[in-house]
Amino acid sequence: MKKSTDLMSILGWVFGFALMYIGICLSKSIATGAYSFNAGNIVNFFDPTSLFIVVGGTLTALMVSFPASQITKIPKHLMIVLTPKQYEPINYINQLVEFAKKARINGLLALEEDLEGIQDNFLKSSMLMVVDSIDPEKVKQQLETRLEHLDERHSTDRSLYSKGAGYAPAFGMIGTLIGLIQMLVAMDPNNPDSASQLGPAMSTALITTFYGCILAHVLATPIGSLCKYNHNQEVLCLQIVEEGTLAIISGANPRYVEEKLRMMLPATVPVKKGKSKKDED
């Protein structure tokens, strides 16, 4: 299990903002129908007041909805999303099959010498229970409890971004309503110049909705989806460890253990045998 940079997510955000920038700066002439690129258009999409309303409002709503300990995890979540741990189910299967072979030949206590070389805490604690000859039902119960706690913790983390994706457009609409109210109040039927200010005032009011959509659908929702994907990858490997551990305790044939664990793999995972850690060394 190692960390690697998620280049696809980074490229997705880079291309997404780049295409929006091009779309903002690219304009079509009504008279000639020709397109022109004007980088100065980007200035029209920057409004500090709208940023305060959308970003500040979304953040404060999240602070009310979640404890401070959850809010402070946002930087950590971003690091996990951009540099996620790589969970390879094939490697877990091969390692468990090696343990099954060794336990079948030399007994369960023979696995004790391999405990120090196990880096995954879940796998290490599972093999420790095997060595300690704990009752299989208790082992199953403890491993399932840990999986349930993991799922609950990750579900809470993901809900932070799903809530944020819902709050951001709402505060964007609130900002738009604020801008429209201020615009209508400033209108003076006795002043002909006030009508000329409707266009700029309306565009400023709508920018908050634009910011809300960006925050919700370009940042919060994709981060939540990436958290869900990483969670599924981790849970699959931990479920493989659980099933493999119980099979080793029962003294199952290593070939049966391998086939049983490979049946847990989704169709998108290649069925070819990977290299075990021992082979790589």
C-alpha positions in Angstrom: 0.0 0.0 0.0 1.6 3.3 -1.1 0.5 6.9 -1.9 0.5 8.3 -5.4 -0.6 11.6 -6.9 -4.1 11.5 -8.5 -3.1 13.2 -11.8 -6.5 12.6 -13.3 -8.3 14.7 -10.6 -5.7 17.4 -10.8 -5.9 17.5 -14.6 -9.7 17.5 -14.4 -9.7 20.6 -12.2 -7.0 22.3 -14.4 -8.9 21.7 -17.6 -12.2 22.6 -16.0 -11.1 26.0 -14.9 -9.1 26.5 -18.1 -12.2 25.8 -20.2 -14.3 28.2 -18.1 -11.6 30.8 -18.4 -11.6 30.4 -22.2 -15.4 30.5 -22.3 -15.5 33.7 -20.3 -12.8 35.5 -22.4 -14.1 34.2 -25.8 -16.8 36.5 -27.2 -18.6 36.6 -30.6 -19.2 39.8 -32.5 -22.9 40.3 -33.3 -22.0 42.3 -36.4 -19.4 40.0 -38.0 -20.0 36.7 -36.2 -16.3 36.4 -35.6 -14.8 35.3 -32.3 -12.3 37.3 -30.3 -10.4 36.6 -27.2 -10.4 39.3 -24.5 -8.6 38.4 -21.3 -10.1 41.5 -19.7 -13.5 39.8 -19.5 -12.3 37.8 -16.4 -12.5 41.0 -14.4 -16.2 41.0 -14.8 -16.4 37.7 -12.9 -14.6 38.8 -9.8 -16.6 40.3 -7.0 -15.3 40.2 -3.4 -18.8 40.8 -1.9 -20.2 37.8 -3.7 -17.3 35.6 -2.6 -17.8 36.6 1.0 -21.5 35.7 0.8 -21.1 32.3 -0.9 -17.9 31.0 0.6 -18.5 32.6 4.0 -22.1 31.5 4.1 -21.3 27.9 3.1 -18.5 27.6 5.6 -20.6 29.0 8.5 -23.5 26.7 7.6 -21.1 23.7 7.7 -19.8 25.0 11.1 -23.3 24.8 12.4 -24.0 21.4 10.9 -20.7 19.7 11.9 -18.3 19.8 14.9 -15.1 21.7 14.7 -13.1 18.5 14.6 -14.8 17.6 11.3 -14.3 21.1 9.7 -10.6 21.0 10.5 -10.2 17.8 8.5 -10.9 19.6 5.2 -7.1 20.1 4.4 -6.5 16.5 5.3 -9.2 15.3 3.0 -7.8 17.4 0.2 -4.4 15.7 0.7 -6.1 12.3 0.7 -8.0 13.1 -2.5 -4.9 14.4 -4.3 -2.5 11.8 -3.0 -4.6 8.8 -2.1 -3.3 5.5 -0.8 -3.2 2.8 -3.5 -5.1 -0.3 -2.4 -4.3 -3.3 -4.6 -6.7 -6.2 -3.8 -4.5 -8.6 -5.8 -1.6 -7.9 -3.5 -3.7 -8.6 -0.5 -5.0 -11.9 -2.0 -1.5 -13.1 -2.8 -0.2 -12.2 0.7 -3.1 -14.0 2.3 -2.6 -17.1 0.1 1.1 -17.2 1.2 -0.1 -17.0 4.9 -2.6 -19.8 4.2 0.1 -22.0 2.7 2.5 -21.4 5.6 -0.2 -22.0 8.3 -1.3 -25.2 6.6 2.2 -26.6 6.5 3.8 -25.2 9.7 0.7 -24.3 11.8 -0.8 -21.0 12.8 2.0 -20.0 15.2 4.4 -20.0 12.2 2.8 -16.8 11.0 4.1 -14.9 14.1 7.5 -14.3 12.5 5.8 -12.5 9.6 3.9 -10.0 11.7 6.7 -7.4 11.8 6.8 -7.2 8.1 3.1 -6.4 7.7 2.6 -2.7 7.1 -1.2 -2.7 6.9 -2.6 -2.3 10.4 -5.9 -4.1 9.7 -4.1 -7.1 8.1 -1.5 -7.1 10.9 -4.1 -7.1 13.7 -6.1 -9.8 11.8 -3.0 -12.1 11.6 -2.3 -11.4 15.3 -5.7 -12.8 16.2 -4.9 -15.8 14.1 -1.7 -16.4 15.9 -3.4 -16.0 19.3 -5.9 -18.6 18.3 -8.9 -16.4 19.1 -12.3 -18.0 18.4 -13.4 -17.5 14.8 -16.7 -16.0 15.8 -15.0 -13.4 17.9 -12.5 -12.6 15.1 -15.4 -12.1 12.6 -17.3 -9.9 15.0 -14.3 -7.7 15.8 -13.3 -7.3 12.1 -16.9 -6.5 11.1 -17.1 -4.0 13.9 -14.0 -2.3 12.6 -15.4 -2.2 9.1 -18.6 -0.7 10.4 -16.7 2.1 12.3 -14.7 2.8 9.2 -17.8 3.1 7.0 -19.5 5.3 9.6 -16.4 7.6 9.8 -16.0 7.9 6.1 -19.7 8.4 5.6 -19.5 11.4 8.0 -16.6 12.8 6.0 -18.4 12.5 2.7 -21.6 14.1 4.1 -19.5 17.2 4.8 -19.1 17.7 1.1 -22.6 16.6 0.1 -24.0 19.2 2.5 -21.5 21.8 1.2 -22.7 21.1 -2.4 -26.2 21.8 -1.2 -25.4 24.9 0.8 -23.3 26.7 -1.8 -26.0 27.2 -4.5 -28.4 28.2 -1.8 -26.1 31.0 -0.6 -25.5 31.9 -4.3 -29.2 32.5 -4.6 -29.3 34.4 -1.4 -26.5 36.7 -2.7 -28.4 37.1 -5.9 -31.6 38.2 -4.0 -29.5 40.6 -1.9 -28.1 42.1 -5.1 -31.5 42.4 -6.7 -33.0 44.0 -3.7 -30.2 46.6 -3.5 -30.6 47.2 -7.3 -34.3 47.8 -7.0 -33.9 50.1 -4.0 -31.3 52.2 -5.9 -33.7 52.7 -8.9 -35.1 56.2 -9.2 -37.9 56.7 -11.7 -37.1 60.4 -11.6 -33.5 59.8 -12.6 -33.0 58.6 -16.2 -29.4 57.6 -15.5 -30.5 54.9 -13.0 -31.8 52.8 -15.8 -28.4 52.6 -17.4 -27.0 51.0 -14.2 -29.4 48.0 -14.4 -27.1 45.9 -16.5 -24.0 46.1 -14.3 -26.1 45.8 -11.2 -27.8 42.7 -12.5 -24.6 41.0 -13.5 -23.1 41.7 -10.1 -26.2 40.1 -8.5 -25.9 37.0 -10.7 -22.2 36.4 -9.9 -23.1 35.0 -6.5 -25.2 32.2 -8.2 -22.2 31.6 -10.5 -19.9 31.2 -7.5 -22.3 28.9 -5.7 -22.5 26.6 -8.7 -18.7 26.5 -9.0 -18.2 25.7 -5.4 -20.8 23.0 -5.4 -20.3 21.2 -8.7 -16.6 21.8 -9.5 -15.2 21.4 -6.0 -17.5 19.9 -3.3 -19.3 17.3 -5.4 -16.1 15.9 -7.1 -14.3 15.8 -3.7 -17.2 13.8 -2.2 -17.1 11.4 -5.2 -13.4 10.9 -4.9 -13.8 10.2 -1.2 -16.5 7.6 -2.0 -14.2 5.9 -4.6 -11.3 5.7 -2.2 -13.5 4.4 0.5 -14.8 1.6 -1.8 -11.3 0.6 -2.7 -10.2 0.4 0.9 -13.3 -1.5 2.0 -12.8 -4.1 -0.7 -9.3 -4.8 0.5 -10.4 -5.0 4.1 -13.2 -7.4 3.3 -10.7 -9.6 1.4 -8.6 -9.5 4.6 -11.6 -10.5 6.7 -12.6 -13.4 4.5 -9.0 -14.6 4.1 -8.4 -14.4 7.9 -11.4 -16.5 8.6 -10.4 -19.0 5.9 -6.9 -19.3 7.4 -8.3 -19.9 10.9 -10.5 -22.7 9.6 -7.5 -24.4 8.0 -8.9 -24.1 4.4 -6.9 -25.2 1.4 -4.7 -22.3 0.1 -6.1 -22.9 -3.4 -9.6 -22.7 -2.1 -8.7 -19.5 -0.3 -7.3 -18.0 -3.4 -10.4 -18.8 -5.5 -12.7 -17.6 -2.8 -10.9 -14.3 -2.5 -10.7 -13.7 -6.3 -14.4 -14.2 -6.6 -14.7 -11.0 -4.5 -13.0 -8.9 -7.1 -15.1 -6.7 -9.4 -15.2 -7.5 -13.1 -12.9 -4.5 -13.8 -10.0 -6.0 -11.9 -7.8 -8.3 -14.0 -7.9 -11.9 -12.8 -4.2 -12.6 -13.6 -2.0 -13.4 -10.7 0.0 -10.6 -9.2 3.3 -10.9 -7.5 3.4 -11.5 -3.8 5.5 -9.4 -1.6 7.9 -12.2 -1.1 8.4 -12.5 -4.9 9.0 -8.8 -5.2 11.7 -9.0 -2.6 
